[in-house]
Amino acid sequence: MLILIIIVTSLILGFYINNLLKDDISDSYINKLISIAKSKPIPNFIKGKTGFAKNSDVKIFYEVITLVNNPKATVLLINGAAESLIQWPDQMIRNILKNDFRVIRFDNRGVGESDWIKNWSRSNDYNLEEMARDALAVTNQLMIEKFHVIGYSTGGMIGQILAINHPKKILSLTNLMSSGFLFDPKAEKPDSKKIGMLRKLIFSYKNKERDIDKVLKLYFKIDHLWVGSENHMSDFTKQIHKTIYEIKFRKGFNKKAFTQHRRAIKNSGSRYKKLKIIKVPTLLIHGTDDPLVKASHSVKLASLIHGSKLILLKGMGHDFNKNFKNRINSIILPHILQYS
């Protein structure tokens, strides 16, 4: 009877917390999570071989991880907008590594340890093609001729450009929650309520004194804007630890990164015509509840990339939610194994 009560109580608490996170996150609840996370030791999120590659005058920080001396192939991971390399789910990386692959991940320009482009302005901005050359500079530095590409959101767009411009180098392409033309006037727009909440969050913190707890709370709330209807409890401690790690052990957060990357996407325009020439084996994964980049963007990609495979995950948002990590891994691994 006691076990039954514990199970029922856990379910009710889980349901309450999940709905709390989806709608109006309690500041007191977040403060408790932050306090708990800060009381624990911060793990090292970068354990592989690191270095810098150079694209023209821009330095790109990278990490190489492998468990074997002779990996069967290399997997290049490309992050989303304004996110650094440590945001890739550890579980996904472990799953790839234990199948004898080498993993390379890197900080896009403007984030992490890569150059932040201090003189950036609208008259001196960049585009996704230049960011794709950043990625290529990493593989060239490491003398890797062929590789798999897995990119999410903006990283998926960069992956598309690599597949278009350098098809002989790409063993396979995996796009998660991405688009071939984000600013397509005919495409579904992002959830206006979520975008409004994002602007409100940024504005509310903009003119406040930025102590670490305020920054942790801001990024916690932003992360939870993009969950889907099938959101389940995440590893909140690890999420907060990654934010602390970024602040204390790396360069912190570039406030202009999202603006720069959004501008790079806009500058690059549509890839609809060029996507038709992609011959690289392509896997497309998208959540049906993505509030930022609607699933119809991947449906459009599937109609343009010949032979591509589209998988829609019911209830997934624009995030690597714990509920979907195993499913995503089980979809991606056979794809890269098939073409290695």
C-alpha positions in Angstrom: 0.0 0.0 0.0 2.9 2.4 0.9 4.5 1.7 -2.5 1.3 2.5 -4.3 1.0 5.8 -2.4 4.6 6.7 -3.3 4.0 5.9 -7.0 0.7 7.9 -7.2 2.3 10.8 -5.4 5.3 10.8 -7.8 3.0 10.8 -10.8 1.0 13.7 -9.4 4.1 15.6 -8.6 5.6 14.9 -12.0 2.4 16.0 -13.7 2.3 19.2 -11.6 6.0 20.1 -12.3 5.7 19.4 -16.1 2.6 21.7 -16.4 4.3 24.3 -14.2 7.2 24.3 -16.6 5.1 24.5 -19.7 3.0 27.5 -18.6 4.1 29.7 -15.8 7.3 28.5 -14.2 7.5 29.4 -10.5 10.5 31.5 -9.6 10.7 29.9 -6.2 10.8 26.4 -7.8 13.6 27.5 -10.1 15.5 29.1 -7.3 15.4 25.7 -5.4 16.7 23.9 -8.5 19.5 26.4 -8.9 20.4 26.1 -5.2 20.5 22.3 -5.4 22.6 22.4 -8.6 25.1 24.9 -7.1 25.6 22.7 -4.0 26.9 19.9 -6.2 30.3 19.8 -8.0 30.3 21.0 -11.5 31.4 18.2 -13.9 33.9 18.8 -16.8 31.8 18.8 -20.0 34.8 18.9 -22.3 37.0 15.9 -22.0 38.3 15.2 -25.6 41.2 16.6 -27.5 40.6 20.3 -28.2 42.1 22.8 -30.6 41.4 25.7 -33.0 40.8 25.7 -36.7 40.9 28.9 -38.8 38.6 30.1 -41.5 40.2 33.2 -42.9 40.7 35.3 -39.7 38.1 33.6 -37.6 39.2 31.0 -35.0 36.9 28.0 -34.4 37.2 25.9 -31.2 36.6 22.2 -31.6 36.7 19.0 -29.6 37.5 15.5 -30.8 36.2 12.5 -28.9 36.8 8.8 -29.6 36.9 5.5 -27.7 38.9 3.5 -30.3 42.1 3.8 -32.1 40.6 3.2 -35.6 37.1 4.6 -35.7 34.9 3.4 -38.5 33.9 6.9 -39.5 33.6 10.5 -38.2 30.4 12.3 -37.1 30.4 16.1 -37.2 27.9 17.7 -34.8 26.7 21.2 -35.7 24.9 23.3 -33.0 21.8 25.4 -33.2 21.8 29.2 -33.0 23.6 30.8 -30.1 24.3 27.4 -28.5 27.8 26.1 -27.8 29.2 22.6 -28.3 28.4 21.4 -24.7 24.7 21.6 -25.4 24.7 18.4 -27.4 23.0 15.6 -25.3 25.7 13.5 -23.6 23.6 10.4 -24.1 23.6 11.0 -27.9 27.3 11.3 -28.0 27.9 8.2 -25.9 25.6 6.2 -28.1 27.6 7.2 -31.2 31.0 6.7 -29.5 30.2 3.2 -28.3 29.5 2.2 -31.9 33.1 3.0 -32.8 32.7 6.4 -34.3 34.8 9.5 -33.8 32.8 12.5 -32.8 33.7 16.1 -33.6 31.8 19.0 -32.1 32.7 22.7 -32.3 31.6 26.2 -31.3 30.1 28.2 -34.1 31.5 31.6 -34.5 30.0 34.0 -32.0 29.7 31.4 -29.1 31.8 29.5 -26.7 35.6 29.6 -27.2 35.3 30.5 -30.9 35.8 34.1 -32.0 32.9 36.4 -31.1 33.3 38.8 -34.1 33.6 41.9 -31.9 33.3 44.3 -34.8 30.0 42.7 -36.0 27.3 45.1 -37.4 24.6 44.9 -39.9 27.0 46.3 -42.5 29.6 43.8 -41.5 27.7 40.6 -40.9 28.1 37.1 -42.2 25.9 34.3 -43.6 25.4 30.5 -43.2 27.8 29.8 -46.1 30.6 31.3 -44.1 29.5 29.3 -41.0 29.6 26.2 -43.2 33.2 27.1 -44.2 34.0 27.3 -40.4 32.8 23.7 -40.1 34.8 22.6 -43.1 37.9 24.3 -41.6 37.6 22.0 -38.6 37.5 18.9 -40.7 40.4 20.2 -42.9 42.5 21.0 -39.8 42.0 17.4 -38.6 42.6 16.0 -42.1 39.3 14.2 -42.3 38.2 13.7 -45.9 34.7 12.2 -45.3 32.3 12.5 -42.5 28.6 12.2 -41.3 26.9 15.5 -40.5 24.3 15.8 -37.7 22.9 19.3 -37.3 20.0 20.7 -35.3 18.0 23.8 -36.1 20.6 26.3 -37.5 23.1 23.5 -37.5 20.8 21.6 -39.8 20.8 24.5 -42.3 24.6 24.6 -42.2 24.6 20.9 -42.8 22.4 21.4 -45.9 25.0 23.8 -47.3 27.8 21.3 -46.8 25.8 18.6 -48.6 25.1 21.0 -51.4 28.6 22.4 -51.8 30.7 19.4 -50.8 28.7 16.2 -51.5 31.8 14.0 -51.9 32.8 14.8 -48.3 29.5 14.0 -46.7 28.7 10.3 -45.9 25.2 11.1 -44.6 23.2 14.1 -43.5 20.9 14.2 -40.5 18.7 17.3 -39.9 16.8 17.8 -36.7 14.1 20.5 -36.3 15.5 22.5 -39.3 14.4 24.4 -42.4 15.4 25.1 -46.0 14.1 28.7 -45.8 13.3 29.8 -42.3 11.9 33.2 -43.4 9.7 31.7 -46.2 6.7 34.1 -46.3 4.4 31.1 -47.1 5.7 28.9 -44.3 4.1 28.4 -40.9 5.2 31.1 -38.4 6.6 30.4 -35.0 4.3 30.3 -32.0 3.6 34.0 -31.4 2.9 33.5 -27.7 6.2 31.8 -27.2 8.1 34.5 -29.1 6.3 37.1 -27.1 7.4 35.3 -23.9 11.0 35.2 -25.1 11.0 38.9 -25.8 9.5 39.6 -22.4 12.1 37.4 -20.7 15.0 39.1 -22.5 13.6 42.6 -21.8 13.0 41.8 -18.1 16.6 40.8 -17.6 18.1 43.4 -19.9 18.6 46.2 -17.5 19.0 44.2 -14.3 22.3 43.6 -12.5 23.4 40.3 -14.0 24.5 38.1 -11.1 24.9 34.4 -11.8 21.6 33.4 -10.3 19.7 35.8 -12.6 21.5 34.5 -15.6 20.9 30.8 -14.6 17.2 31.6 -14.2 17.0 33.4 -17.5 18.5 30.5 -19.5 16.5 28.0 -17.6 13.3 29.7 -18.6 14.4 30.2 -22.2 15.2 26.5 -22.6 11.8 25.5 -21.3 9.9 27.8 -23.8 10.5 25.2 -26.6 9.2 22.0 -25.0 6.3 20.1 -26.7 3.1 18.6 -25.3 4.9 15.3 -24.4 7.4 17.0 -22.2 8.7 14.9 -19.4 11.0 15.7 -16.5 14.5 16.6 -17.6 17.8 16.4 -15.8 17.5 19.9 -14.4 20.8 19.7 -12.5 22.8 18.9 -15.6 21.1 21.7 -17.5 21.9 24.2 -14.8 25.5 22.8 -14.5 26.1 23.4 -18.2 25.1 27.0 -17.9 27.4 27.4 -14.9 30.2 25.7 -16.8 29.7 28.1 -19.7 30.0 31.1 -17.4 32.8 29.9 -15.0 35.0 27.8 -17.2 34.5 29.2 -20.7 33.9 32.7 -22.1 30.3 33.0 -20.9 27.4 34.0 -23.1 27.6 36.4 -26.0 24.6 38.6 -25.8 24.8 39.3 -29.5 25.1 35.7 -30.7 21.4 35.0 -31.3 21.0 38.3 -33.3 24.1 37.5 -35.4 23.0 33.9 -36.1 19.5 35.0 -37.0 20.9 37.6 -39.4 23.2 34.9 -40.9 20.1 32.8 -41.6 18.3 35.7 -43.1 21.3 36.7 -45.3 21.4 33.2 -46.7 17.8 33.2 -48.0 16.2 30.2 -49.6 17.9 26.9 -50.4 14.8 25.4 -52.0 16.3 25.2 -55.5 19.7 23.9 -54.4 18.2 21.3 -52.1 17.0 19.4 -55.1 20.6 18.6 -56.1 21.4 16.9 -52.8 22.3 13.2 -53.4 23.7 12.6 -49.9 21.6 10.1 -47.8 19.4 12.4 -45.7 17.4 11.8 -42.6 15.0 14.5 -41.4 13.6 14.4 -37.8 11.1 17.0 -36.4 8.7 17.3 -33.5 5.1 17.8 -34.3 4.8 20.3 -31.4 7.9 22.4 -32.3 6.8 26.0 -31.4 9.9 27.7 -33.0 10.4 25.9 -36.3 7.2 24.2 -37.3 7.3 20.6 -38.5 6.0 21.7 -41.9 9.5 23.0 -42.6 10.8 19.4 -42.6 7.9 18.2 -44.6 9.0 20.8 -47.2 12.6 19.6 -47.0 11.5 16.0 -47.6 9.7 17.1 -50.8 12.8 18.7 -52.1 15.6 16.3 -51.1 15.4 13.3 -53.3 15.3 10.0 -51.4 15.3 11.7 -48.0 13.6 10.0 -45.0 11.3 12.1 -42.8 10.3 11.1 -39.3 7.9 13.2 -37.2 7.9 12.6 -33.5 4.6 13.3 -31.9 4.6 15.7 -29.0 8.3 16.7 -29.4 9.1 20.4 -29.3 12.3 22.3 -30.3 14.6 20.6 -27.8 16.3 17.4 -26.9 13.8 16.4 -24.3 14.6 13.5 -22.1 11.5 11.7 -23.3 12.7 11.6 -26.9 16.5 11.1 -26.6 16.3 7.3 -26.8 14.0 7.5 -29.8 16.2 10.0 -31.6 19.2 7.9 -30.9 17.5 4.7 -32.2 16.6 6.6 -35.4 20.0 8.3 -36.1 22.3 5.3 -35.3 21.0 2.9 -38.0 21.2 5.8 -40.5 24.9 6.6 -39.9 25.8 2.9 -39.6 24.2 2.1 -43.0 26.3 4.7 -44.8 29.7 4.2 -43.0 
